[in-house]
Amino acid sequence: MNQADRLRDLPPYLFEEIDSKISKARSEGVDIISFGIGDPDLPTPSHIVEHCIESVKNPLNHGYPSSKGKDSFRGAVANRFKDDFGVTLNPETEITSLIGSKEGIHNIHLAFINPGDIVLYPSPGYPVYSISPSFCGGTPYNMPLLTEKDFLPDFNSIPQDVLRKAKILWLNYPNNPTAAIAGKEFYKEALDFAQENDIIICSDEAYSYIAYDGYRPPSFLEVKGAIDQGIVFNSLSKTYNMTGWRIGYAAGNSDLISGLVKLKGNVDSGACQFIQDAAVCALTSSQDCVSKNVSIYEQRRDILVKGLRGLGFNVNTPKATFYLWMKVPGDDSMAFANELLSAGIVVTPGIGFGEHGEGYVRFALTQPEERINQALGRMEELK
């Protein structure tokens, strides 16, 4: 059977390749310490799990859900925006549930990109930003995130012929994979740029609650006028260790939300209702579990940064996300990752996040302290 051109022409998905290498090494008896995929090793907090168990028993949750989500879920998201960012949203028209934010990130292109439209995306960046536009006949155009620019895109470097066709601009702060952060001044600059060129801003804020040293990442929607031009994507995956639950949300401009809901109504049946109930529990109950998780990641960050620097590597101390973005000797990220794999250590090569990720690798802080120290010991033996 011949696959459709759009599928056949896709590059191999980065994390599937990593999974394959891990499986092969484990089958050969290698003890793997994986800093590869950003999947929290910490469990979903027990009070969320217990609430979900009770909700499963409710027959009202056994039917088809609404594509835009339960009123209670959208209301809980609205309250979080109000409490955490001072942003007032209408849960009826400015919020929708998602089956994980990845689903929404993909579907926003299907809802708003026509053949010939250009999507501006960060490189290095989450691969879905550049892969999804091609499904609608759009063209991805990368914006380099460079060290000397603090991993912020330079809007002035984008050619006018590209801007004339640009329809969507992707932002992602705190950033995956670089762990870079952005302030309200940058968001204001991005908003002005988007308004001048009639471009939709899509802001992926999946790591907005994982921050250290007293830092609080702002939301794009905090900037005056942002809701007229853009939409924010987030999920409960990283904040509450709920990656496998597949629950997220989009919030922002009502026309963008309406288009996304219309698209979703034709291609999926909405997020599972008892999982939405669990998400409501997560969003509305004490946030101490989030603070506890962040404290654990912060301790891991400090151990890994200190250890890598002690081995002579150039690595910054991130203020947010649970990633470290490290320059590799020789600038060949795949070669460096393969060398570490020979010692049973998995990291993500930067080239997998786009051409401007070359020369770096990403460590995810998803291993306990004991395993981090073991990995550092193995790396010392390699030197």
Kinemage of the C-alpha trace (Angstrom):
@kinemage 1
@onewidth
@group {chain A} dominant
@subgroup {mainchain}
@vectorlist {calphas} color= white
{ca met a 1} P 0.000 0.000 0.000
{ca asn a 2} L 1.370 3.403 -0.952
{ca gln a 3} L 1.179 6.102 1.701
{ca ala a 4} L -0.061 9.568 0.792
{ca asp a 5} L 2.703 11.913 -0.354
{ca arg a 6} L 2.224 14.128 2.700
{ca leu a 7} L 2.956 11.186 4.986
{ca arg a 8} L 5.698 9.575 2.934
{ca asp a 9} L 7.597 12.848 2.698
{ca leu a 10} L 7.622 13.458 6.454
{ca pro a 11} L 10.999 13.187 8.182
{ca pro a 12} L 11.266 10.496 10.870
{ca tyr a 13} L 9.778 11.785 14.120
{ca leu a 14} L 12.631 12.595 16.480
{ca phe a 15} L 11.282 10.941 19.613
{ca glu a 16} L 10.295 7.734 17.822
{ca glu a 17} L 13.921 7.399 16.718
{ca ile a 18} L 15.086 7.951 20.293
{ca asp a 19} L 12.654 5.314 21.565
{ca ser a 20} L 13.971 2.880 18.954
{ca lys a 21} L 17.585 3.433 20.017
{ca ile a 22} L 16.681 3.015 23.686
{ca ser a 23} L 14.828 -0.239 22.975
{ca lys a 24} L 17.747 -1.627 20.972
{ca ala a 25} L 20.272 -0.745 23.687
{ca arg a 26} L 18.105 -2.259 26.420
{ca ser a 27} L 17.652 -5.454 24.403
{ca glu a 28} L 21.438 -5.699 24.386
{ca gly a 29} L 21.519 -5.489 28.182
{ca val a 30} L 22.557 -1.842 28.509
{ca asp a 31} L 21.394 -0.010 31.650
{ca ile a 32} L 19.848 3.115 30.158
{ca ile a 33} L 19.695 6.469 31.925
{ca ser a 34} L 17.438 8.543 29.700
{ca phe a 35} L 17.441 12.331 29.619
{ca gly a 36} L 15.795 12.178 26.203
{ca ile a 37} L 12.026 12.630 26.032
{ca gly a 38} L 10.453 15.284 28.263
{ca asp a 39} L 8.117 12.890 30.064
{ca pro a 40} L 8.006 13.499 33.831
{ca asp a 41} L 9.132 10.538 35.919
{ca leu a 42} L 7.108 11.850 38.865
{ca pro a 43} L 3.580 10.409 39.217
{ca thr a 44} L 0.367 12.342 38.769
{ca pro a 45} L -0.575 13.712 42.231
{ca ser a 46} L -2.755 11.231 44.103
{ca his a 47} L -5.660 13.617 44.735
{ca ile a 48} L -6.058 14.078 40.962
{ca val a 49} L -5.985 10.326 40.378
{ca glu a 50} L -8.557 9.689 43.099
{ca his a 51} L -10.870 12.359 41.709
{ca cys a 52} L -10.648 10.752 38.269
{ca ile a 53} L -11.505 7.320 39.690
{ca glu a 54} L -14.689 8.711 41.224
{ca ser a 55} L -15.560 10.569 38.032
{ca val a 56} L -15.204 7.393 35.944
{ca lys a 57} L -18.062 5.909 37.967
{ca asn a 58} L -20.440 8.686 36.904
{ca pro a 59} L -22.572 7.454 33.953
{ca leu a 60} L -22.916 11.044 32.750
{ca asn a 61} L -19.241 10.871 31.789
{ca his a 62} L -19.643 7.777 29.613
{ca gly a 63} L -21.113 9.537 26.578
{ca tyr a 64} L -19.676 11.726 23.853
{ca pro a 65} L -18.113 14.933 25.181
{ca ser a 66} L -18.440 18.377 23.641
{ca ser a 67} L -15.647 19.275 21.233
{ca lys a 68} L -14.951 22.494 23.120
{ca gly a 69} L -15.012 20.861 26.546
{ca lys a 70} L -17.106 20.875 29.709
{ca asp a 71} L -18.224 24.181 31.184
{ca ser a 72} L -16.480 23.284 34.435
{ca phe a 73} L -13.168 22.661 32.679
{ca arg a 74} L -13.234 25.859 30.645
{ca gly a 75} L -14.256 27.770 33.766
{ca ala a 76} L -11.327 26.316 35.709
{ca val a 77} L -8.918 27.367 32.953
{ca ala a 78} L -10.387 30.876 32.968
{ca asn a 79} L -9.918 31.112 36.723
{ca arg a 80} L -6.272 30.036 36.445
{ca phe a 81} L -5.630 32.772 33.864
{ca lys a 82} L -7.262 35.320 36.162
{ca asp a 83} L -5.394 34.189 39.270
{ca asp a 84} L -1.995 33.579 37.699
{ca phe a 85} L -1.759 36.196 34.947
{ca gly a 86} L -4.468 38.756 35.725
{ca val a 87} L -6.121 37.956 32.377
{ca thr a 88} L -9.931 37.832 32.133
{ca leu a 89} L -11.269 35.351 29.582
{ca asn a 90} L -14.786 34.359 28.542
{ca pro a 91} L -14.844 30.569 29.052
{ca glu a 92} L -17.696 30.207 26.573
{ca thr a 93} L -15.998 31.842 23.573
{ca glu a 94} L -12.302 32.250 24.393
{ca ile a 95} L -11.317 28.781 25.698
{ca thr a 96} L -11.527 25.256 24.323
{ca ser a 97} L -10.364 21.910 25.633
{ca leu a 98} L -7.757 19.943 23.688
{ca ile a 99} L -6.735 16.293 23.632
{ca gly a 100} L -3.305 17.434 24.770
{ca ser a 101} L -1.810 20.670 23.441
{ca lys a 102} L -0.059 18.828 20.586
{ca glu a 103} L -3.471 18.144 19.031
{ca gly a 104} L -4.336 21.833 19.102
{ca ile a 105} L -0.927 22.871 17.781
{ca his a 106} L -1.497 20.633 14.782
{ca asn a 107} L -5.168 21.467 14.221
{ca ile a 108} L -4.761 25.258 14.312
{ca his a 109} L -2.948 24.905 10.977
{ca leu a 110} L -5.776 22.864 9.464
{ca ala a 111} L -8.224 25.519 10.637
{ca phe a 112} L -6.381 28.596 9.319
{ca ile a 113} L -3.655 27.703 6.795
{ca asn a 114} L -4.393 27.594 3.061
{ca pro a 115} L -2.044 26.320 0.341
{ca gly a 116} L 0.701 28.889 -0.173
{ca asp a 117} L 0.429 30.416 3.299
{ca ile a 118} L 3.658 30.640 5.301
{ca val a 119} L 4.071 29.635 8.939
{ca leu a 120} L 6.916 31.297 10.848
{ca tyr a 121} L 8.388 28.923 13.415
{ca pro a 122} L 11.399 28.881 15.756
{ca ser a 123} L 14.479 26.790 15.033
{ca pro a 124} L 15.402 24.961 17.177
{ca gly a 125} L 11.834 24.206 18.148
{ca tyr a 126} L 9.134 21.632 18.753
{ca pro a 127} L 9.004 19.631 15.481
{ca val a 128} L 5.198 19.873 15.150
{ca tyr a 129} L 5.448 23.628 14.396
{ca ser a 130} L 7.194 22.886 11.108
{ca ile a 131} L 5.654 19.518 10.225
{ca ser a 132} L 1.958 20.394 10.546
{ca pro a 133} L 1.820 23.282 8.005
{ca ser a 134} L 2.743 20.866 5.221
{ca phe a 135} L -0.444 18.872 5.854
{ca cys a 136} L -2.449 21.870 4.672
{ca gly a 137} L -0.214 22.864 1.777
{ca gly a 138} L 1.425 25.600 3.814
{ca thr a 139} L 5.116 26.424 3.883
{ca pro a 140} L 7.141 26.476 7.124
{ca tyr a 141} L 9.794 29.219 7.390
{ca asn a 142} L 12.285 28.969 10.220
{ca met a 143} L 13.286 31.830 12.501
{ca pro a 144} L 16.751 31.084 13.955
{ca leu a 145} L 17.047 31.152 17.749
{ca leu a 146} L 20.675 32.065 18.347
{ca thr a 147} L 22.780 32.266 21.495
{ca glu a 148} L 23.805 35.863 20.793
{ca lys a 149} L 20.118 36.851 20.615
{ca asp a 150} L 19.249 35.024 23.876
{ca phe a 151} L 17.338 32.524 21.739
{ca leu a 152} L 14.758 35.129 20.695
{ca pro a 153} L 13.795 35.471 17.013
{ca asp a 154} L 14.874 38.510 15.015
{ca phe a 155} L 11.680 39.673 13.313
{ca asn a 156} L 13.555 42.310 11.301
{ca ser a 157} L 15.508 39.611 9.466
{ca ile a 158} L 12.393 38.072 7.874
{ca pro a 159} L 12.195 39.058 4.167
{ca gln a 160} L 9.240 41.088 2.960
{ca asp a 161} L 8.240 38.484 0.370
{ca val a 162} L 7.916 35.975 3.218
{ca leu a 163} L 5.935 38.384 5.382
{ca arg a 164} L 3.435 39.009 2.606
{ca lys a 165} L 2.449 35.321 2.717
{ca ala a 166} L 2.885 34.741 6.453
{ca lys a 167} L -0.282 33.709 8.292
{ca ile a 168} L 0.900 32.245 11.628
{ca leu a 169} L 3.831 33.074 13.915
{ca trp a 170} L 4.834 30.534 16.570
{ca leu a 171} L 6.289 31.592 19.919
{ca asn a 172} L 7.334 29.218 22.699
{ca tyr a 173} L 8.509 30.593 26.045
{ca pro a 174} L 9.725 29.237 28.352
{ca asn a 175} L 11.368 27.541 25.407
{ca asn a 176} L 11.760 23.933 24.427
{ca pro a 177} L 14.525 22.940 23.808
{ca thr a 178} L 16.734 25.905 24.758
{ca ala a 179} L 15.068 26.707 28.125
{ca ala a 180} L 15.216 30.401 27.142
{ca ile a 181} L 12.720 32.834 28.629
{ca ala a 182} L 10.951 35.924 27.280
{ca gly a 183} L 9.511 38.969 29.001
{ca lys a 184} L 6.497 41.141 28.331
{ca glu a 185} L 8.687 43.557 26.329
{ca phe a 186} L 9.403 40.791 23.831
{ca tyr a 187} L 5.740 39.804 23.662
{ca lys a 188} L 4.849 43.456 22.990
{ca glu a 189} L 7.415 43.540 20.172
{ca ala a 190} L 5.966 40.327 18.735
{ca leu a 191} L 2.422 41.696 18.974
{ca asp a 192} L 3.362 44.935 17.190
{ca phe a 193} L 5.094 42.921 14.461
{ca ala a 194} L 2.087 40.617 14.038
{ca gln a 195} L -0.408 43.476 13.912
{ca glu a 196} L 1.674 45.338 11.339
{ca asn a 197} L 1.823 42.266 9.102
{ca asp a 198} L -1.637 40.787 9.854
{ca ile a 199} L -0.215 37.554 11.312
{ca ile a 200} L -1.813 35.263 13.900
{ca ile a 201} L 0.353 34.675 16.973
{ca cys a 202} L 0.267 31.165 18.418
{ca ser a 203} L 2.027 31.016 21.779
{ca asp a 204} L 2.928 27.588 23.154
{ca glu a 205} L 3.231 28.012 26.921
{ca ala a 206} L 3.530 24.390 28.024
{ca tyr a 207} L 6.287 25.183 30.542
{ca ser a 208} L 4.831 28.355 32.025
{ca tyr a 209} L 4.487 26.820 35.494
{ca ile a 210} L 7.935 25.207 35.707
{ca ala a 211} L 10.214 28.041 36.786
{ca tyr a 212} L 12.958 28.524 39.353
{ca asp a 213} L 14.684 31.062 41.583
{ca gly a 214} L 11.489 33.060 42.096
{ca tyr a 215} L 10.979 33.690 38.379
{ca arg a 216} L 7.380 33.775 37.060
{ca pro a 217} L 7.022 33.416 33.290
{ca pro a 218} L 4.465 35.819 31.797
{ca ser a 219} L 1.785 34.786 29.333
{ca phe a 220} L 1.481 36.374 25.914
{ca leu a 221} L -2.125 37.186 26.785
{ca glu a 222} L -0.941 39.556 29.533
{ca val a 223} L 0.062 42.102 26.877
{ca lys a 224} L -2.653 44.642 26.088
{ca gly a 225} L -4.283 43.799 22.757
{ca ala a 226} L -2.809 40.291 22.591
{ca ile a 227} L -6.214 38.609 22.591
{ca asp a 228} L -7.099 40.492 19.389
{ca gln a 229} L -4.200 38.849 17.565
{ca gly a 230} L -3.435 35.501 19.110
{ca ile a 231} L -4.057 32.282 20.942
{ca val a 232} L -2.225 30.441 23.722
{ca phe a 233} L -1.758 26.673 23.950
{ca asn a 234} L -1.069 24.884 27.203
{ca ser a 235} L -1.682 21.521 28.834
{ca leu a 236} L -1.614 19.778 32.175
{ca ser a 237} L 1.070 17.396 30.931
{ca lys a 238} L 4.185 18.950 32.420
{ca thr a 239} L 2.626 21.034 35.204
{ca tyr a 240} L 0.817 18.112 36.871
{ca asn a 241} L 2.743 15.114 35.452
{ca met a 242} L -0.222 14.189 33.243
{ca thr a 243} L 1.426 13.543 29.866
{ca gly a 244} L -0.466 10.293 29.295
{ca trp a 245} L -3.843 11.759 30.225
{ca arg a 246} L -3.941 13.854 27.037
{ca ile a 247} L -5.667 16.965 28.278
{ca gly a 248} L -4.888 20.554 27.346
{ca tyr a 249} L -6.482 23.804 26.311
{ca ala a 250} L -6.315 26.760 23.969
{ca ala a 251} L -7.240 30.272 25.086
{ca gly a 252} L -7.425 33.554 23.248
{ca asn a 253} L -9.116 35.294 20.350
{ca ser a 254} L -12.721 34.130 19.975
{ca asp a 255} L -12.502 33.835 16.170
{ca leu a 256} L -9.433 31.601 16.480
{ca ile a 257} L -11.098 29.500 19.158
{ca ser a 258} L -14.261 29.234 17.039
{ca gly a 259} L -12.271 28.029 14.024
{ca leu a 260} L -10.393 25.495 16.104
{ca val a 261} L -13.613 24.179 17.683
{ca lys a 262} L -15.255 23.906 14.258
{ca leu a 263} L -12.305 21.907 12.956
{ca lys a 264} L -12.250 19.684 16.040
{ca gly a 265} L -15.994 19.040 15.781
{ca asn a 266} L -15.351 17.419 12.415
{ca val a 267} L -12.275 15.357 13.259
{ca asp a 268} L -12.557 14.336 16.919
{ca ser a 269} L -15.177 13.908 19.623
{ca gly a 270} L -13.552 16.029 22.309
{ca ala a 271} L -11.522 15.275 25.415
{ca cys a 272} L -12.678 12.456 27.694
{ca gln a 273} L -15.079 13.848 30.292
{ca phe a 274} L -13.745 12.098 33.379
{ca ile a 275} L -10.255 13.239 32.443
{ca gln a 276} L -11.620 16.772 32.173
{ca asp a 277} L -13.018 16.334 35.686
{ca ala a 278} L -9.579 15.271 36.896
{ca ala a 279} L -8.131 18.332 35.200
{ca val a 280} L -10.645 20.548 36.990
{ca cys a 281} L -9.460 19.025 40.251
{ca ala a 282} L -5.860 19.782 39.309
{ca leu a 283} L -6.581 23.371 38.302
{ca thr a 284} L -8.824 24.294 41.225
{ca ser a 285} L -7.250 22.501 44.198
{ca ser a 286} L -4.077 23.464 46.075
{ca gln a 287} L -1.117 24.095 43.795
{ca asp a 288} L 1.340 22.806 46.395
{ca cys a 289} L 1.913 19.722 44.247
{ca val a 290} L 3.212 21.962 41.460
{ca ser a 291} L 5.551 23.775 43.827
{ca lys a 292} L 6.828 20.420 45.098
{ca asn a 293} L 7.533 19.205 41.575
{ca val a 294} L 9.348 22.422 40.701
{ca ser a 295} L 11.484 22.109 43.831
{ca ile a 296} L 12.512 18.586 42.791
{ca tyr a 297} L 13.385 19.729 39.269
{ca glu a 298} L 15.354 22.657 40.685
{ca gln a 299} L 17.481 20.341 42.831
{ca arg a 300} L 18.106 18.102 39.821
{ca arg a 301} L 18.980 21.130 37.708
{ca asp a 302} L 21.592 22.292 40.199
{ca ile a 303} L 23.216 18.852 40.450
{ca leu a 304} L 23.368 18.359 36.688
{ca val a 305} L 24.597 21.877 35.890
{ca lys a 306} L 27.337 21.654 38.519
{ca gly a 307} L 28.374 18.201 37.341
{ca leu a 308} L 28.472 19.110 33.648
{ca arg a 309} L 30.468 22.253 34.327
{ca gly a 310} L 32.861 20.195 36.432
{ca leu a 311} L 33.405 18.006 33.356
{ca gly a 312} L 34.258 21.106 31.322
{ca phe a 313} L 30.996 21.559 29.420
{ca asn a 314} L 29.405 24.921 28.610
{ca val a 315} L 25.889 24.961 30.044
{ca asn a 316} L 23.704 27.753 31.410
{ca thr a 317} L 21.495 27.472 34.484
{ca pro a 318} L 17.911 27.632 33.177
{ca lys a 319} L 15.287 29.758 34.915
{ca ala a 320} L 12.427 27.643 33.552
{ca thr a 321} L 11.436 24.333 31.892
{ca phe a 322} L 12.928 21.024 32.968
{ca tyr a 323} L 15.585 21.074 30.243
{ca leu a 324} L 19.283 21.880 29.970
{ca trp a 325} L 20.580 23.016 26.583
{ca met a 326} L 24.280 22.196 26.330
{ca lys a 327} L 26.908 23.095 23.745
{ca val a 328} L 28.766 20.014 22.594
{ca pro a 329} L 32.436 19.763 21.633
{ca gly a 330} L 32.895 19.481 17.886
{ca asp a 331} L 29.404 20.824 17.078
{ca asp a 332} L 28.098 17.411 15.931
{ca ser a 333} L 25.111 16.786 18.177
{ca met a 334} L 24.277 13.356 16.768
{ca ala a 335} L 27.845 12.102 17.185
{ca phe a 336} L 27.931 13.358 20.770
{ca ala a 337} L 24.552 11.770 21.545
{ca asn a 338} L 25.726 8.456 20.093
{ca glu a 339} L 28.896 8.607 22.187
{ca leu a 340} L 26.812 9.053 25.337
{ca leu a 341} L 24.496 6.245 24.249
{ca ser a 342} L 27.514 3.923 24.179
{ca ala a 343} L 27.703 4.566 27.933
{ca gly a 344} L 23.968 4.019 28.418
{ca ile a 345} L 23.073 7.728 28.557
{ca val a 346} L 20.331 9.119 26.311
{ca val a 347} L 20.173 12.817 25.399
{ca thr a 348} L 18.348 14.493 22.535
{ca pro a 349} L 20.586 15.771 19.703
{ca gly a 350} L 19.874 19.400 18.898
{ca ile a 351} L 19.724 18.782 15.152
{ca gly a 352} L 16.455 16.935 15.770
{ca phe a 353} L 14.870 20.290 16.672
{ca gly a 354} L 15.925 21.956 13.418
{ca glu a 355} L 19.080 23.080 11.678
{ca his a 356} L 19.787 25.811 14.230
{ca gly a 357} L 19.822 23.245 17.010
{ca glu a 358} L 23.002 21.709 15.666
{ca gly a 359} L 25.918 21.875 18.064
{ca tyr a 360} L 23.758 21.323 21.154
{ca val a 361} L 22.084 18.496 23.045
{ca arg a 362} L 19.100 18.649 25.380
{ca phe a 363} L 18.952 17.008 28.787
{ca ala a 364} L 15.506 16.486 30.361
{ca leu a 365} L 15.498 16.643 34.160
{ca thr a 366} L 13.371 13.522 34.369
{ca gln a 367} L 15.765 11.293 36.304
{ca pro a 368} L 16.177 11.102 40.095
{ca glu a 369} L 19.302 12.546 41.679
{ca glu a 370} L 20.950 9.124 42.095
{ca arg a 371} L 20.679 8.417 38.376
{ca ile a 372} L 21.905 11.906 37.469
{ca asn a 373} L 25.034 11.291 39.533
{ca gln a 374} L 25.486 7.882 37.903
{ca ala a 375} L 25.263 9.487 34.472
{ca leu a 376} L 27.824 12.127 35.413
{ca gly a 377} L 30.144 9.355 36.579
{ca arg a 378} L 29.777 7.548 33.252
{ca met a 379} L 30.459 10.765 31.361
{ca glu a 380} L 33.631 11.316 33.373
{ca glu a 381} L 34.832 7.842 32.350
{ca leu a 382} L 34.274 8.740 28.674
{ca lys a 383} L 36.540 11.787 28.821
